[in-house]
Amino acid sequence: MKLLVLNGPNLNMLGIREPEVYGSATYAQLCEQIRAHAAILGAQIEIYQSNHEGDLVDKIQAAYGSVDGIVINPAAYTHTSVALLDALKAVGIPAVEVHISDVSKREDFRQISFVRQYCERTIVGHGFAGYLEAMDYLMGAHNES
Ligand code: CA2
């Protein structure tokens, strides 16, 4: 079972600013938590972050045929990107959308998510734990099928 964790623009800046929204832990610490959880689950893991929409599309396309589940936090591209939605639809890999903050309680422009139409679950406002919950879900869904 191989999982791909995708993170969108500015998530590499976690812990540097806005700790009241995103917490004070860094992106490196998020990656450590994801890797440790993957080891517990016995999953292979790849983590990828990009500030560029096309790079994220390329990564989703490259996952076709080799990845069993995608955890995606598209960050600001959540609210703008039809390209990411289309890429997920194109590869057909089960996916879960994750947001560190509770976007449902934030600005109007954060109420739209294009990838949500495809994702099997959306987890918001659970901080870094949301990524681990998404991994649990994808592993469980895979074991049932
Ligand atoms: O809550 C989330 O996980 C978000 O996807 C984070 C995005 C935001 O655009 C989404 O609406 C919700 C922002 C990610 C990076 O934000 C930072 C901003 C300042 C300092 C560090 C990170």
Backbone and ligand atoms as CSV (ligand in chain L), in Angstrom:
chain,resi,resn,atom,element,x,y,z
A,1,MET,N,N,0.857,-1.199,0.000
A,1,MET,CA,C,0.000,0.000,0.000
A,1,MET,C,C,0.890,1.246,0.000
A,2,LYS,N,N,0.719,2.068,-1.005
A,2,LYS,CA,C,1.523,3.289,-1.065
A,2,LYS,C,C,0.605,4.518,-1.013
A,3,LEU,N,N,0.952,5.448,-0.125
A,3,LEU,CA,C,0.205,6.691,0.004
A,3,LEU,C,C,1.069,7.861,-0.455
A,4,LEU,N,N,0.417,8.816,-1.106
A,4,LEU,CA,C,1.078,10.059,-1.505
A,4,LEU,C,C,0.420,11.201,-0.741
A,5,VAL,N,N,1.230,11.991,-0.062
A,5,VAL,CA,C,0.726,13.172,0.638
A,5,VAL,C,C,1.173,14.402,-0.144
A,6,LEU,N,N,0.190,15.188,-0.593
A,6,LEU,CA,C,0.479,16.372,-1.410
A,6,LEU,C,C,0.134,17.635,-0.648
A,7,ASN,N,N,1.040,18.570,-0.645
A,7,ASN,CA,C,0.812,19.856,0.023
A,7,ASN,C,C,1.045,21.005,-0.949
A,8,GLY,N,N,0.127,21.950,-0.907
A,8,GLY,CA,C,0.173,23.073,-1.836
A,8,GLY,C,C,0.959,24.265,-1.317
A,9,PRO,N,N,0.744,25.423,-1.969
A,9,PRO,CA,C,1.601,26.581,-1.756
A,9,PRO,C,C,1.623,27.106,-0.327
A,10,ASN,N,N,2.817,27.469,0.091
A,10,ASN,CA,C,3.109,28.119,1.371
A,10,ASN,C,C,3.071,27.188,2.578
A,11,LEU,N,N,2.669,25.942,2.386
A,11,LEU,CA,C,2.654,25.041,3.549
A,11,LEU,C,C,4.067,24.755,4.052
A,12,ASN,N,N,5.066,24.967,3.186
A,12,ASN,CA,C,6.460,24.844,3.631
A,12,ASN,C,C,6.840,25.941,4.627
A,13,MET,N,N,5.973,26.941,4.771
A,13,MET,CA,C,6.240,28.053,5.701
A,13,MET,C,C,5.582,27.838,7.070
A,14,LEU,N,N,4.975,26.685,7.268
A,14,LEU,CA,C,4.291,26.430,8.547
A,14,LEU,C,C,5.228,26.674,9.720
A,15,GLY,N,N,4.663,27.241,10.784
A,15,GLY,CA,C,5.443,27.485,11.989
A,15,GLY,C,C,6.166,28.812,11.987
A,16,ILE,N,N,6.225,29.439,10.809
A,16,ILE,CA,C,6.978,30.693,10.708
A,16,ILE,C,C,6.096,31.895,11.015
A,17,ARG,N,N,4.838,31.857,10.517
A,17,ARG,CA,C,3.883,32.945,10.792
A,17,ARG,C,C,2.503,32.350,11.022
A,18,GLU,N,N,1.583,33.174,11.493
A,18,GLU,CA,C,0.193,32.791,11.740
A,18,GLU,C,C,0.050,31.543,12.613
A,19,PRO,N,N,0.798,31.469,13.737
A,19,PRO,CA,C,0.661,30.275,14.593
A,19,PRO,C,C,-0.739,30.130,15.188
A,20,GLU,N,N,-1.471,31.279,15.284
A,20,GLU,CA,C,-2.829,31.217,15.842
A,20,GLU,C,C,-3.782,30.491,14.892
A,21,VAL,N,N,-3.430,30.434,13.621
A,21,VAL,CA,C,-4.285,29.737,12.641
A,21,VAL,C,C,-3.774,28.326,12.372
A,22,TYR,N,N,-2.449,28.197,12.190
A,22,TYR,CA,C,-1.892,26.922,11.717
A,22,TYR,C,C,-1.025,26.207,12.757
A,23,GLY,N,N,-0.899,26.796,13.963
A,23,GLY,CA,C,-0.048,26.180,14.972
A,23,GLY,C,C,1.390,26.641,14.832
A,24,SER,N,N,2.223,26.212,15.768
A,24,SER,CA,C,3.612,26.681,15.759
A,24,SER,C,C,4.598,25.626,15.270
A,25,ALA,N,N,4.095,24.451,14.950
A,25,ALA,CA,C,4.988,23.392,14.462
A,25,ALA,C,C,5.362,23.656,13.001
A,26,THR,N,N,6.522,23.157,12.625
A,26,THR,CA,C,7.054,23.439,11.282
A,26,THR,C,C,6.618,22.380,10.260
A,27,TYR,N,N,6.896,22.708,8.992
A,27,TYR,CA,C,6.591,21.738,7.924
A,27,TYR,C,C,7.426,20.465,8.109
A,28,ALA,N,N,8.670,20.625,8.536
A,28,ALA,CA,C,9.522,19.445,8.756
A,28,ALA,C,C,8.915,18.547,9.837
A,29,GLN,N,N,8.342,19.169,10.870
A,29,GLN,CA,C,7.704,18.375,11.934
A,29,GLN,C,C,6.450,17.664,11.411
A,30,LEU,N,N,5.702,18.348,10.535
A,30,LEU,CA,C,4.545,17.680,9.917
A,30,LEU,C,C,5.010,16.438,9.152
A,31,CYS,N,N,6.063,16.590,8.367
A,31,CYS,CA,C,6.568,15.448,7.590
A,31,CYS,C,C,7.020,14.311,8.505
A,32,GLU,N,N,7.671,14.667,9.605
A,32,GLU,CA,C,8.103,13.632,10.575
A,32,GLU,C,C,6.907,12.857,11.109
A,33,GLN,N,N,5.833,13.591,11.479
A,33,GLN,CA,C,4.637,12.928,12.027
A,33,GLN,C,C,4.007,11.999,10.995
A,34,ILE,N,N,3.976,12.459,9.745
A,34,ILE,CA,C,3.383,11.637,8.672
A,34,ILE,C,C,4.217,10.369,8.464
A,35,ARG,N,N,5.549,10.532,8.446
A,35,ARG,CA,C,6.423,9.360,8.237
A,35,ARG,C,C,6.307,8.372,9.388
A,36,ALA,N,N,6.236,8.891,10.620
A,36,ALA,CA,C,6.117,8.007,11.788
A,36,ALA,C,C,4.796,7.245,11.738
A,37,HIS,N,N,3.727,7.937,11.329
A,37,HIS,CA,C,2.419,7.278,11.262
A,37,HIS,C,C,2.391,6.240,10.143
A,38,ALA,N,N,3.014,6.545,9.038
A,38,ALA,CA,C,3.082,5.576,7.936
A,38,ALA,C,C,3.790,4.306,8.395
A,39,ALA,N,N,4.833,4.467,9.207
A,39,ALA,CA,C,5.564,3.292,9.707
A,39,ALA,C,C,4.653,2.445,10.581
A,40,ILE,N,N,3.846,3.106,11.430
A,40,ILE,CA,C,2.900,2.369,12.288
A,40,ILE,C,C,1.881,1.614,11.430
A,41,LEU,N,N,1.411,2.266,10.370
A,41,LEU,CA,C,0.387,1.651,9.511
A,41,LEU,C,C,0.976,0.618,8.551
A,42,GLY,N,N,2.287,0.617,8.412
A,42,GLY,CA,C,2.922,-0.282,7.447
A,42,GLY,C,C,2.694,0.167,6.010
A,43,ALA,N,N,2.583,1.476,5.815
A,43,ALA,CA,C,2.357,2.026,4.469
A,43,ALA,C,C,3.653,2.628,3.931
A,44,GLN,N,N,3.848,2.500,2.630
A,44,GLN,CA,C,4.913,3.284,1.978
A,44,GLN,C,C,4.386,4.706,1.849
A,45,ILE,N,N,5.285,5.668,1.978
A,45,ILE,CA,C,4.813,7.055,1.961
A,45,ILE,C,C,5.701,7.916,1.079
A,46,GLU,N,N,5.075,8.802,0.336
A,46,GLU,CA,C,5.822,9.851,-0.363
A,46,GLU,C,C,5.142,11.166,0.000
A,47,ILE,N,N,5.946,12.153,0.360
A,47,ILE,CA,C,5.410,13.472,0.705
A,47,ILE,C,C,5.977,14.470,-0.287
A,48,TYR,N,N,5.089,15.312,-0.826
A,48,TYR,CA,C,5.530,16.273,-1.836
A,48,TYR,C,C,4.854,17.609,-1.585
A,49,GLN,N,N,5.644,18.676,-1.603
A,49,GLN,CA,C,5.088,20.027,-1.460
A,49,GLN,C,C,5.539,20.858,-2.646
A,50,SER,N,N,4.611,21.649,-3.185
A,50,SER,CA,C,5.007,22.581,-4.246
A,50,SER,C,C,4.184,23.852,-4.148
A,51,ASN,N,N,4.806,24.933,-4.576
A,51,ASN,CA,C,4.111,26.215,-4.675
A,51,ASN,C,C,3.518,26.420,-6.065
A,52,HIS,N,N,3.642,25.400,-6.925
A,52,HIS,CA,C,3.268,25.546,-8.334
A,52,HIS,C,C,2.166,24.555,-8.710
A,53,GLU,N,N,1.082,25.084,-9.216
A,53,GLU,CA,C,-0.084,24.256,-9.523
A,53,GLU,C,C,0.257,23.127,-10.504
A,54,GLY,N,N,0.987,23.461,-11.566
A,54,GLY,CA,C,1.317,22.457,-12.576
A,54,GLY,C,C,2.179,21.337,-12.023
A,55,ASP,N,N,3.065,21.661,-11.082
A,55,ASP,CA,C,3.886,20.612,-10.459
A,55,ASP,C,C,3.010,19.637,-9.682
A,56,LEU,N,N,1.979,20.186,-9.031
A,56,LEU,CA,C,1.065,19.317,-8.278
A,56,LEU,C,C,0.265,18.438,-9.238
A,57,VAL,N,N,-0.151,19.009,-10.371
A,57,VAL,CA,C,-0.855,18.220,-11.396
A,57,VAL,C,C,0.065,17.110,-11.903
A,58,ASP,N,N,1.331,17.450,-12.180
A,58,ASP,CA,C,2.296,16.438,-12.660
A,58,ASP,C,C,2.443,15.307,-11.643
A,59,LYS,N,N,2.499,15.667,-10.371
A,59,LYS,CA,C,2.694,14.653,-9.323
A,59,LYS,C,C,1.479,13.723,-9.242
A,60,ILE,N,N,0.286,14.290,-9.371
A,60,ILE,CA,C,-0.926,13.451,-9.361
A,60,ILE,C,C,-0.912,12.513,-10.567
A,61,GLN,N,N,-0.561,13.043,-11.718
A,61,GLN,CA,C,-0.519,12.189,-12.919
A,61,GLN,C,C,0.507,11.070,-12.779
A,62,ALA,N,N,1.662,11.403,-12.182
A,62,ALA,CA,C,2.739,10.402,-12.025
A,62,ALA,C,C,2.336,9.302,-11.045
A,63,ALA,N,N,1.342,9.592,-10.203
A,63,ALA,CA,C,0.891,8.597,-9.213
A,63,ALA,C,C,0.072,7.480,-9.854
A,64,TYR,N,N,-0.409,7.739,-11.074
A,64,TYR,CA,C,-1.284,6.768,-11.740
A,64,TYR,C,C,-0.593,5.406,-11.857
A,65,GLY,N,N,-1.240,4.385,-11.354
A,65,GLY,CA,C,-0.698,3.028,-11.464
A,65,GLY,C,C,0.286,2.654,-10.379
A,66,SER,N,N,0.709,3.604,-9.531
A,66,SER,CA,C,1.709,3.236,-8.513
A,66,SER,C,C,1.318,3.661,-7.103
A,67,VAL,N,N,0.262,4.452,-6.978
A,67,VAL,CA,C,-0.139,4.947,-5.655
A,67,VAL,C,C,-1.570,4.475,-5.376
A,68,ASP,N,N,-1.813,4.077,-4.112
A,68,ASP,CA,C,-3.139,3.535,-3.744
A,68,ASP,C,C,-4.050,4.569,-3.095
A,69,GLY,N,N,-3.473,5.655,-2.594
A,69,GLY,CA,C,-4.303,6.662,-1.939
A,69,GLY,C,C,-3.564,7.987,-1.875
A,70,ILE,N,N,-4.323,9.077,-2.004
A,70,ILE,CA,C,-3.729,10.423,-1.970
A,70,ILE,C,C,-4.353,11.221,-0.845
A,71,VAL,N,N,-3.496,11.796,-0.009
A,71,VAL,CA,C,-3.918,12.800,0.979
A,71,VAL,C,C,-3.506,14.135,0.396
A,72,ILE,N,N,-4.477,15.037,0.225
A,72,ILE,CA,C,-4.144,16.305,-0.433
A,72,ILE,C,C,-4.619,17.505,0.380
A,73,ASN,N,N,-3.667,18.389,0.659
A,73,ASN,CA,C,-3.992,19.724,1.159
A,73,ASN,C,C,-3.545,20.699,0.073
A,74,PRO,N,N,-4.466,21.094,-0.793
A,74,PRO,CA,C,-4.053,21.950,-1.910
A,74,PRO,C,C,-3.780,23.387,-1.497
A,75,ALA,N,N,-3.954,23.687,-0.186
A,75,ALA,CA,C,-3.757,25.056,0.338
A,75,ALA,C,C,-4.604,26.041,-0.477
A,76,ALA,N,N,-4.038,27.155,-0.915
A,76,ALA,CA,C,-4.850,28.157,-1.609
A,76,ALA,C,C,-5.444,27.634,-2.914
A,77,TYR,N,N,-4.796,26.635,-3.533
A,77,TYR,CA,C,-5.351,26.072,-4.776
A,77,TYR,C,C,-6.660,25.327,-4.538
A,78,THR,N,N,-6.949,25.005,-3.276
A,78,THR,CA,C,-8.252,24.425,-2.941
A,78,THR,C,C,-9.374,25.244,-3.557
A,79,HIS,N,N,-9.203,26.574,-3.402
A,79,HIS,CA,C,-10.303,27.492,-3.684
A,79,HIS,C,C,-10.312,28.006,-5.123
A,80,THR,N,N,-9.348,27.547,-5.919
A,80,THR,CA,C,-9.224,28.087,-7.285
A,80,THR,C,C,-9.031,27.037,-8.375
A,81,SER,N,N,-8.600,25.827,-8.011
A,81,SER,CA,C,-8.023,24.965,-9.045
A,81,SER,C,C,-8.961,23.879,-9.568
A,82,VAL,N,N,-9.440,24.101,-10.777
A,82,VAL,CA,C,-10.143,23.038,-11.503
A,82,VAL,C,C,-9.116,22.022,-12.014
A,83,ALA,N,N,-7.885,22.488,-12.262
A,83,ALA,CA,C,-6.839,21.593,-12.793
A,83,ALA,C,C,-6.526,20.459,-11.817
A,84,LEU,N,N,-6.486,20.770,-10.518
A,84,LEU,CA,C,-6.221,19.708,-9.539
A,84,LEU,C,C,-7.399,18.741,-9.465
A,85,LEU,N,N,-8.618,19.275,-9.520
A,85,LEU,CA,C,-9.799,18.401,-9.542
A,85,LEU,C,C,-9.742,17.474,-10.755
A,86,ASP,N,N,-9.461,18.024,-11.915
A,86,ASP,CA,C,-9.417,17.207,-13.133
A,86,ASP,C,C,-8.318,16.149,-13.058
A,87,ALA,N,N,-7.168,16.518,-12.476
A,87,ALA,CA,C,-6.059,15.550,-12.363
A,87,ALA,C,C,-6.466,14.381,-11.469
A,88,LEU,N,N,-7.129,14.706,-10.337
A,88,LEU,CA,C,-7.583,13.624,-9.440
A,88,LEU,C,C,-8.584,12.724,-10.159
A,89,LYS,N,N,-9.506,13.348,-10.881
A,89,LYS,CA,C,-10.491,12.546,-11.630
A,89,LYS,C,C,-9.795,11.686,-12.686
A,90,ALA,N,N,-8.773,12.232,-13.306
A,90,ALA,CA,C,-8.083,11.524,-14.392
A,90,ALA,C,C,-7.399,10.253,-13.895
A,91,VAL,N,N,-6.802,10.327,-12.700
A,91,VAL,CA,C,-6.065,9.147,-12.216
A,91,VAL,C,C,-6.964,8.174,-11.463
A,92,GLY,N,N,-8.069,8.677,-10.902
A,92,GLY,CA,C,-9.033,7.794,-10.236
A,92,GLY,C,C,-8.553,7.159,-8.951
A,93,ILE,N,N,-7.561,7.756,-8.315
A,93,ILE,CA,C,-7.012,7.206,-7.066
A,93,ILE,C,C,-7.827,7.755,-5.893
A,94,PRO,N,N,-8.237,6.893,-4.928
A,94,PRO,CA,C,-8.965,7.396,-3.759
A,94,PRO,C,C,-8.189,8.526,-3.078
A,95,ALA,N,N,-8.913,9.589,-2.716
A,95,ALA,CA,C,-8.235,10.761,-2.151
A,95,ALA,C,C,-9.034,11.341,-1.002
A,96,VAL,N,N,-8.315,11.931,-0.059
A,96,VAL,CA,C,-8.918,12.640,1.066
A,96,VAL,C,C,-8.334,14.050,1.102
A,97,GLU,N,N,-9.222,15.039,1.244
A,97,GLU,CA,C,-8.827,16.451,1.353
A,97,GLU,C,C,-8.615,16.794,2.827
A,98,VAL,N,N,-7.510,17.446,3.115
A,98,VAL,CA,C,-7.193,17.832,4.493
A,98,VAL,C,C,-6.896,19.324,4.560
A,99,HIS,N,N,-7.424,19.975,5.600
A,99,HIS,CA,C,-7.026,21.351,5.916
A,99,HIS,C,C,-6.681,21.429,7.389
A,100,ILE,N,N,-5.570,22.071,7.669
A,100,ILE,CA,C,-5.113,22.212,9.052
A,100,ILE,C,C,-6.094,23.067,9.846
A,101,SER,N,N,-6.509,24.178,9.243
A,101,SER,CA,C,-7.449,25.082,9.908
A,101,SER,C,C,-8.881,24.675,9.566
A,102,ASP,N,N,-9.823,25.225,10.319
A,102,ASP,CA,C,-11.234,24.954,10.022
A,102,ASP,C,C,-11.713,25.976,8.996
A,103,VAL,N,N,-11.543,25.631,7.738
A,103,VAL,CA,C,-11.878,26.575,6.665
A,103,VAL,C,C,-13.354,26.956,6.679
A,104,SER,N,N,-14.195,26.108,7.253
A,104,SER,CA,C,-15.639,26.405,7.274
A,104,SER,C,C,-15.958,27.622,8.134
A,105,LYS,N,N,-15.008,27.971,9.011
A,105,LYS,CA,C,-15.242,29.123,9.895
A,105,LYS,C,C,-14.412,30.336,9.479
A,106,ARG,N,N,-13.870,30.314,8.267
A,106,ARG,CA,C,-12.995,31.405,7.826
A,106,ARG,C,C,-13.667,32.233,6.707
A,107,GLU,N,N,-12.868,32.948,5.934
A,107,GLU,CA,C,-13.418,33.884,4.947
A,107,GLU,C,C,-14.298,33.174,3.904
A,108,ASP,N,N,-15.178,33.973,3.289
A,108,ASP,CA,C,-16.074,33.431,2.256
A,108,ASP,C,C,-15.293,32.744,1.136
A,109,PHE,N,N,-14.144,33.347,0.752
A,109,PHE,CA,C,-13.424,32.780,-0.392
A,109,PHE,C,C,-12.835,31.401,-0.089
A,110,ARG,N,N,-12.790,31.042,1.210
A,110,ARG,CA,C,-12.286,29.701,1.553
A,110,ARG,C,C,-13.408,28.665,1.635
A,111,GLN,N,N,-14.646,29.074,1.326
A,111,GLN,CA,C,-15.766,28.134,1.434
A,111,GLN,C,C,-15.910,27.267,0.192
A,112,ILE,N,N,-15.222,27.669,-0.875
A,112,ILE,CA,C,-15.251,26.857,-2.099
A,112,ILE,C,C,-14.071,25.900,-2.100
A,113,SER,N,N,-14.345,24.644,-2.419
A,113,SER,CA,C,-13.264,23.696,-2.675
A,113,SER,C,C,-13.593,22.939,-3.948
A,114,PHE,N,N,-12.710,23.018,-4.921
A,114,PHE,CA,C,-12.940,22.284,-6.166
A,114,PHE,C,C,-12.635,20.795,-5.999
A,115,VAL,N,N,-11.549,20.467,-5.269
A,115,VAL,CA,C,-11.179,19.043,-5.143
A,115,VAL,C,C,-12.195,18.257,-4.312
A,116,ARG,N,N,-12.967,18.957,-3.502
A,116,ARG,CA,C,-13.942,18.272,-2.614
A,116,ARG,C,C,-14.921,17.419,-3.401
A,117,GLN,N,N,-15.238,17.874,-4.623
A,117,GLN,CA,C,-16.176,17.121,-5.461
A,117,GLN,C,C,-15.682,15.700,-5.714
A,118,TYR,N,N,-14.339,15.526,-5.737
A,118,TYR,CA,C,-13.778,14.201,-6.018
A,118,TYR,C,C,-13.427,13.430,-4.753
A,119,CYS,N,N,-12.976,14.141,-3.726
A,119,CYS,CA,C,-12.414,13.462,-2.548
A,119,CYS,C,C,-13.483,12.691,-1.776
A,120,GLU,N,N,-13.078,11.533,-1.241
A,120,GLU,CA,C,-14.021,10.691,-0.494
A,120,GLU,C,C,-14.343,11.284,0.875
A,121,ARG,N,N,-13.401,11.997,1.439
A,121,ARG,CA,C,-13.584,12.631,2.739
A,121,ARG,C,C,-12.912,13.991,2.726
A,122,THR,N,N,-13.397,14.878,3.594
A,122,THR,CA,C,-12.718,16.151,3.835
A,122,THR,C,C,-12.550,16.296,5.336
A,123,ILE,N,N,-11.343,16.563,5.776
A,123,ILE,CA,C,-11.053,16.724,7.208
A,123,ILE,C,C,-10.531,18.136,7.404
A,124,VAL,N,N,-11.235,18.927,8.211
A,124,VAL,CA,C,-10.806,20.315,8.441
A,124,VAL,C,C,-10.663,20.589,9.936
A,125,GLY,N,N,-9.689,21.422,10.270
A,125,GLY,CA,C,-9.596,21.944,11.636
A,125,GLY,C,C,-9.026,20.987,12.668
A,126,HIS,N,N,-8.431,19.895,12.234
A,126,HIS,CA,C,-7.832,18.952,13.181
A,126,HIS,C,C,-6.321,19.118,13.272
A,127,GLY,N,N,-5.813,20.209,12.718
A,127,GLY,CA,C,-4.365,20.410,12.753
A,127,GLY,C,C,-3.650,19.316,11.976
A,128,PHE,N,N,-2.428,19.008,12.414
A,128,PHE,CA,C,-1.646,17.971,11.727
A,128,PHE,C,C,-2.314,16.600,11.833
A,129,ALA,N,N,-3.092,16.392,12.913
A,129,ALA,CA,C,-3.750,15.088,13.099
A,129,ALA,C,C,-4.663,14.746,11.930
A,130,GLY,N,N,-5.166,15.774,11.237
A,130,GLY,CA,C,-6.039,15.523,10.086
A,130,GLY,C,C,-5.345,14.677,9.015
A,131,TYR,N,N,-4.053,14.912,8.823
A,131,TYR,CA,C,-3.307,14.112,7.835
A,131,TYR,C,C,-3.268,12.642,8.255
A,132,LEU,N,N,-3.062,12.430,9.553
A,132,LEU,CA,C,-2.943,11.043,10.051
A,132,LEU,C,C,-4.303,10.353,9.959
A,133,GLU,N,N,-5.375,11.111,10.242
A,133,GLU,CA,C,-6.734,10.555,10.124
A,133,GLU,C,C,-7.031,10.185,8.670
A,134,ALA,N,N,-6.586,11.021,7.755
A,134,ALA,CA,C,-6.797,10.745,6.326
A,134,ALA,C,C,-6.049,9.470,5.923
A,135,MET,N,N,-4.836,9.295,6.443
A,135,MET,CA,C,-4.061,8.077,6.152
A,135,MET,C,C,-4.786,6.850,6.695
A,136,ASP,N,N,-5.303,6.969,7.931
A,136,ASP,CA,C,-6.061,5.856,8.525
A,136,ASP,C,C,-7.242,5.481,7.633
A,137,TYR,N,N,-7.964,6.508,7.182
A,137,TYR,CA,C,-9.145,6.260,6.346
A,137,TYR,C,C,-8.750,5.525,5.058
A,138,LEU,N,N,-7.708,6.026,4.391
A,138,LEU,CA,C,-7.324,5.423,3.110
A,138,LEU,C,C,-6.829,3.988,3.294
A,139,MET,N,N,-6.109,3.741,4.373
A,139,MET,CA,C,-5.647,2.374,4.646
A,139,MET,C,C,-6.845,1.476,4.924
A,140,GLY,N,N,-7.821,1.978,5.698
A,140,GLY,CA,C,-9.022,1.196,6.022
A,140,GLY,C,C,-9.840,0.907,4.790
A,141,ALA,N,N,-10.026,1.916,3.958
A,141,ALA,CA,C,-10.817,1.755,2.737
A,141,ALA,C,C,-10.164,0.719,1.824
A,142,HIS,N,N,-8.820,0.739,1.779
A,142,HIS,CA,C,-8.095,-0.201,0.923
A,142,HIS,C,C,-8.252,-1.642,1.450
A,143,ASN,N,N,-8.179,-1.783,2.788
A,143,ASN,CA,C,-8.264,-3.129,3.364
A,143,ASN,C,C,-9.647,-3.750,3.200
A,144,GLU,N,N,-10.688,-2.877,3.136
A,144,GLU,CA,C,-12.057,-3.393,2.950
A,144,GLU,C,C,-12.296,-3.888,1.541
A,145,SER,N,N,-11.586,-3.290,0.563
A,145,SER,CA,C,-11.885,-3.639,-0.842
A,145,SER,C,C,-11.128,-4.893,-1.282
L,1,CA2,O1,O,-5.999,25.152,6.620
L,1,CA2,C1,C,-5.333,24.729,5.654
L,1,CA2,O2,O,-4.669,23.711,5.690
L,1,CA2,C2,C,-5.274,25.578,4.370
L,1,CA2,O3,O,-5.269,24.672,3.278
L,1,CA2,C3,C,-3.971,26.356,4.436
L,1,CA2,C4,C,-3.773,27.325,3.282
L,1,CA2,C5,C,-5.014,28.192,3.068
L,1,CA2,O4,O,-4.870,28.958,1.892
L,1,CA2,C6,C,-6.286,27.355,2.969
L,1,CA2,O5,O,-7.394,28.219,2.827
L,1,CA2,C7,C,-6.456,26.493,4.199
L,1,CA2,C8,C,-2.534,28.205,3.534
L,1,CA2,C9,C,-1.271,27.379,3.725
L,1,CA2,C10,C,-0.058,28.111,4.140
L,1,CA2,O6,O,-0.308,29.123,5.082
L,1,CA2,C11,C,0.672,29.734,5.810
L,1,CA2,C12,C,0.511,31.098,5.970
L,1,CA2,C13,C,1.402,31.792,6.736
L,1,CA2,C14,C,2.457,31.141,7.348
L,1,CA2,C15,C,2.616,29.791,7.190
L,1,CA2,C16,C,1.727,29.093,6.427
